[in-house]
Amino acid sequence: MKTLEDLTAITLEKYNVDLKFIEDVKQDIKAINKGHRQKVLLEILSRAKQGPLFKTDGVAESLHGDLHGFAKIKSKSLNVRIIYRPVEGNPIKMEVIAIGPRDKEKAYRMASERLQKFLQHME
C-alpha cells in the first residue's frame, strides 16, 4: 500500500469501508515525513478494520464544537491526528478532512478551516 488510492481499494474490499478524502488531505500526506507516511495509512486502515463509526457500533467518539459529528484517530508514536467523519451506510464511509500534527490544536484548526470546502465536496 503506497497511496491513498491503494488504501481506499483495500478498505472497501476487506472491510466494506469507503474512504473519501478532500484534496487538502493529499497535501497533508505529502507533508508527513516520508518514512512515516505508510504508518499513517496503516492507522487509517486499522480504524477501518476496528469500526470507524461512533460507539456502540464502532470505536469512535464525537468531537465537539464545529467538528461535532467528526472523530479523530491519534497516533502518539507518529505524533499525528487524523480527523474524519464516519457515515453509516452500506458501505460505511470514512470521510477524511485533515491529517495534522498532534501539536496542541493544529489538526483541529486545519479541519475547522476546511469545513465549508469539505461539506461541499462530500455532498
Backbone torsions as a table, in degrees:
resi	resn	phi	psi	omega
1	MET	NA	112.5	-176.8
2	LYS	-115.9	-20.6	-173.9
3	THR	-132.8	170.7	175.0
4	LEU	-63.1	-33.7	178.9
5	GLU	-65.9	-40.9	176.5
6	ASP	-61.1	-45.1	-179.4
7	LEU	-61.4	-43.2	179.8
8	THR	-60.7	-43.4	179.9
9	ALA	-64.3	-42.7	-178.8
10	ILE	-65.4	-47.3	-176.5
11	THR	-64.8	-37.0	179.8
12	LEU	-69.1	-45.6	-177.2
13	GLU	-67.9	-46.6	-173.5
14	LYS	-86.4	-35.8	-169.9
15	TYR	-122.1	3.2	-178.3
16	ASN	55.7	40.5	177.6
17	VAL	-120.2	121.7	-179.0
18	ASP	-95.4	113.0	179.7
19	LEU	-86.6	135.7	176.2
20	LYS	-129.2	140.8	-178.9
21	PHE	-132.6	140.4	168.2
22	ILE	-81.6	161.1	-176.3
23	GLU	-55.2	-36.5	-178.1
24	ASP	-58.3	-29.8	-178.2
25	VAL	-66.3	-32.4	176.9
26	LYS	-62.4	-37.0	176.3
27	GLN	-70.1	-37.1	177.3
28	ASP	-58.7	-43.8	-179.7
29	ILE	-62.8	-43.7	-179.8
30	LYS	-63.4	-28.6	-178.5
31	ALA	-76.9	-13.9	-179.5
32	ILE	-80.9	141.6	175.5
33	ASN	-44.8	129.6	-174.8
34	LYS	-52.9	-37.2	179.9
35	GLY	-69.3	-19.6	-178.2
36	HIS	-99.9	-12.1	-175.8
37	ARG	-56.1	-47.3	-179.0
38	GLN	-59.5	-39.9	-179.5
39	LYS	-67.7	-35.0	177.0
40	VAL	-65.4	-43.5	177.6
41	LEU	-61.9	-37.2	177.7
42	LEU	-66.6	-32.8	175.6
43	GLU	-62.7	-42.2	178.7
44	ILE	-65.7	-43.3	178.1
45	LEU	-60.1	-41.6	179.4
46	SER	-61.8	-42.5	179.3
47	ARG	-66.1	-39.4	177.6
48	ALA	-59.6	-39.1	-179.7
49	LYS	-70.2	-44.3	-177.7
50	GLN	-69.0	-33.3	-176.3
51	GLY	124.2	104.4	-175.3
52	PRO	-77.2	-12.0	-177.3
53	LEU	-73.4	168.4	176.7
54	PHE	-68.8	155.6	176.3
55	LYS	-56.7	140.8	13.7
56	THR	-92.1	-11.8	179.6
57	ASP	-87.8	-12.4	-179.1
58	GLY	-151.8	-158.3	-176.3
59	VAL	-112.3	-2.5	-174.5
60	ALA	-80.1	153.9	172.6
61	GLU	-121.4	139.9	-177.4
62	SER	-70.9	141.9	172.8
63	LEU	-78.7	177.1	-175.9
64	HIS	-114.9	172.1	175.1
65	GLY	65.6	-137.9	-179.5
66	ASP	-56.1	-29.0	-174.1
67	LEU	-98.6	19.1	174.8
68	HIS	-59.9	133.8	-176.8
69	GLY	96.6	-4.9	175.0
70	PHE	-107.1	162.8	178.7
71	ALA	-131.7	168.4	179.6
72	LYS	-126.6	153.2	167.7
73	ILE	-120.2	124.0	178.0
74	LYS	-120.2	137.0	179.1
75	SER	-119.6	108.6	179.0
76	LYS	-66.2	-40.1	-176.9
77	SER	-65.7	-33.6	179.5
78	LEU	-94.6	-10.4	-178.1
79	ASN	58.4	45.3	-175.7
80	VAL	-132.3	147.7	170.0
81	ARG	-120.7	136.7	177.2
82	ILE	-116.7	122.6	-178.4
83	ILE	-107.6	127.6	-178.6
84	TYR	-144.3	164.2	176.0
85	ARG	-114.4	119.5	175.3
86	PRO	-83.7	136.3	-179.6
87	VAL	-128.6	119.4	178.8
88	GLU	-65.1	148.9	177.7
89	GLY	156.6	-172.4	176.3
90	ASN	-130.1	100.8	5.5
91	PRO	-80.0	162.1	171.3
92	ILE	-65.9	143.0	177.6
93	LYS	-108.9	141.4	169.8
94	MET	-119.1	105.9	-177.0
95	GLU	-102.1	106.5	-173.9
96	VAL	-87.1	126.6	-178.3
97	ILE	-104.7	-28.5	-177.8
98	ALA	-160.2	146.1	170.1
99	ILE	-130.4	115.7	-175.3
100	GLY	-145.7	176.2	-178.7
101	PRO	-67.0	151.3	176.2
102	ARG	-81.5	37.6	-175.3
103	ASP	-94.5	100.2	-179.3
104	LYS	50.3	-112.8	-173.6
105	GLU	-113.3	12.9	-170.6
106	LYS	-59.4	-46.2	-179.0
107	ALA	-62.9	-37.0	178.9
108	TYR	-68.3	-40.1	177.3
109	ARG	-62.3	-44.1	178.7
110	MET	-57.4	-47.1	-178.4
111	ALA	-63.5	-44.2	-179.5
112	SER	-62.1	-41.4	-179.5
113	GLU	-66.1	-26.7	-177.8
114	ARG	-94.1	-0.8	-170.5
115	LEU	-55.4	-49.0	-178.9
116	GLN	-60.1	-48.7	179.8
117	LYS	-60.6	-41.4	-179.9
118	PHE	-60.5	-49.7	-177.4
119	LEU	-62.2	-38.8	177.6
120	GLN	-67.1	-40.6	-177.4
121	HIS	-68.7	-38.8	-173.9
122	MET	-82.9	-15.1	-179.1
123	GLU	-89.6	NA	NA
